[in-house]
Amino acid sequence: MANLDSYTSVKTGLFVRLQIDAYRTGSGGTYQNQVLRFSDYDTTVTIDSESYVSVGKLLNISSTSSELRASSQTVTVSLSGVPTNAIAEIIHSKIKGAPIKIYRGYFDVATDTQIGTFEQRFVGSVNNYSLQEEFDLLEREANNIVLLECASTVDLLSQKISGRKTNPESQNRYFPNDTAFDRVPTLKGTKFNFGAQ
Amino acid sequence: MSFIDSIVNVGKSALGFMKGNSIASSLARTALLGYALNRVNKSKNKSNKDTAPQGTQLNIDPDTEYSLPVVYGNAFISGKIIDAKLADNNTAMWICLALCEKTGRLISTAPSVISFEEIFFDNFRISFQTDGITSDLIYDDNGNSSSAWRGKIKVYPFNGGSESPTTFTSESGNGNSQNAYNIFPGWTSTDKMNDTVFCILRIQYDSKNRLTTIGRDIKFKLKNTLTEPGDVLYDYLTNNRYGAGIPAAEINVQ
């Protein structure tokens, strides 16, 4: 963590990098790669040559805990104030499974300069997402909230089953045109009269 | 007239009776013919039993839920049968044993190589003839040798797919150089065995020398050049097939 001892007042911000490999704005059209970068800081900040748009209080991220060893955690990222006409982008894009990274940065209030470097807070993938709608009948307006439930990489790895089994389904998952394991199921129980004439 | 003449006369009268046209003569001829046929038949069956090999009925039991292991360093491994076929009028048995996964690269980016060091067939170590494929002497644990299985077993090792033939490092012979689908009966070029370390065996039936099964216990001694703990951890973290599949860019290698 950055050394803050010499600063009288400090402000902080969380920066979210969401990489969506299949992104589109409507039900039709082709999928494209899209990286969404936003933060709850009050101005746009550049990290590793990438700009993070400020959305201020509209971004809320549940707390994370820092542990000595990598542990499995779940983080919920909520984005408020999403206009109704932008909901289609969320519904028709493949957000589930998208890699997400969350950084924290510290800034000097007096000079608005960054203190130290950005610290990685969370690395994982979007496990699920949901939409909440708050409809104001008098104003005839809807306020949408997007909730992203994110599982850490450690959590995903603990659930991951890897490896190859000696059956055609398993082989074809990695090598679609390889027929080498195709005969294993039919071979089971087959009798061979070895040496009989 | 001696007693010999008396016996001859009795025989003549008996044959004369058989040649006759009476019912008794016909019955006697039928009975004699039946007896003769019966003896011939028995003789024929007895002869067949003595010469035709009965063979050994083998039940191959492959496992569709067997996970291919990952071998780092040195290991003895048995593998699982993934294909079997009888050939040459049932006197030769072809089997293919899937042994382990082909591993990835070292941190230095050099590819790892898995080599075959030895093969043990029912606890006998097999040595090879100059072709590096055909069995020569076999050795027991005490180093005693026997030529009983000389020329009876052929071994074709592969260390990364059907198009990756290799040889036993313990042998100085020519070794295997053909693609697997050109060796195993019935295989085609789509039987690629991608990224699999495996071995094809051809076993010649020999009841005299007790080579009547495909081996109750076949073991291979393998050696992987991927041995250092850092290389092993890196390979396991990054491999998409049998490891964690973490992108290499997210691993700080120093």
Contacts between the chains, C-beta under 8 A, distances in Angstrom:
chain1	res1	chain2	res2	distance
A	123	B	250	7.6
A	153	B	246	7.4
A	157	B	244	5.4
A	157	B	246	7.9
A	160	B	244	6.9
A	160	B	245	7.5
A	162	B	239	8.0
A	162	B	241	7.0
A	162	B	242	5.5
A	162	B	243	6.2
A	162	B	244	7.2
A	162	B	245	7.0
A	163	B	67	4.7
A	163	B	68	6.8
A	163	B	101	8.0
A	163	B	241	7.5
A	163	B	242	4.8
A	164	B	67	7.1
A	164	B	68	5.0
A	164	B	101	6.8
A	164	B	241	6.2
A	164	B	242	6.7
A	165	B	64	6.8
A	165	B	65	5.8
A	165	B	66	6.1
A	165	B	67	5.4
A	165	B	68	7.3
A	166	B	62	6.7
A	166	B	63	6.3
A	166	B	64	6.3
A	166	B	65	8.0
A	166	B	66	4.6
A	166	B	68	6.8
A	166	B	80	5.4
A	166	B	82	5.5
A	166	B	98	5.6
A	167	B	64	3.9
A	167	B	65	7.3
A	171	B	194	7.9
A	174	B	194	7.3
A	174	B	195	7.8
A	174	B	241	5.6
A	175	B	192	6.9
A	175	B	194	4.2
A	175	B	195	7.7
A	177	B	190	6.1
A	177	B	192	7.7
A	178	B	190	6.8
A	178	B	191	7.4
A	178	B	192	4.6
A	178	B	193	7.1
A	178	B	194	5.1
A	179	B	188	7.5
A	179	B	190	4.5
A	179	B	191	5.5
A	179	B	192	7.9
A	180	B	82	6.9
A	180	B	83	7.8
A	180	B	162	7.2
A	180	B	191	4.4
A	180	B	192	6.1
A	180	B	193	4.4
A	180	B	194	7.7
A	180	B	196	7.4
A	181	B	82	5.8
A	181	B	98	7.9
A	183	B	82	7.3
A	183	B	83	5.2
A	184	B	62	4.9
A	184	B	64	5.5
A	184	B	82	5.3
A	184	B	83	7.6
A	185	B	64	5.7
A	187	B	60	5.6
A	187	B	62	5.0
A	187	B	81	7.3
A	187	B	82	7.7
A	187	B	83	6.7
A	187	B	84	6.2
A	188	B	60	7.6
A	188	B	61	6.5
A	188	B	62	5.7
A	188	B	64	7.1
A	189	B	59	7.1
A	189	B	61	7.5
A	190	B	59	7.7
A	190	B	60	5.7
A	190	B	84	7.5
A	191	B	57	5.7
A	191	B	58	7.0
A	191	B	59	5.9
A	192	B	57	7.2
A	192	B	58	4.4
A	192	B	59	7.9
A	192	B	60	6.5
A	192	B	84	6.6
A	192	B	86	5.5
A	192	B	93	6.7
A	193	B	55	4.8
A	193	B	56	7.6
A	193	B	57	5.6
A	193	B	58	7.8
A	193	B	86	7.5
A	193	B	90	6.0
A	194	B	55	5.5
A	194	B	56	4.9
A	194	B	57	7.5
A	194	B	58	5.1
A	194	B	86	6.7
A	194	B	90	6.5
A	194	B	93	5.3
A	194	B	205	5.8
A	194	B	212	6.9
A	194	B	213	7.2
A	194	B	214	7.2
A	195	B	53	5.4
A	195	B	54	7.7
A	195	B	55	3.5
A	195	B	56	5.7
A	195	B	90	6.1
A	195	B	91	6.2
A	195	B	205	3.6
A	195	B	207	6.6
A	195	B	212	6.2
A	196	B	53	6.4
A	196	B	54	6.0
A	196	B	55	2.9
A	196	B	90	5.3
A	197	B	52	5.9
A	197	B	53	5.5
A	197	B	55	7.3
A	197	B	89	6.0
A	197	B	90	6.3
A	197	B	91	7.4
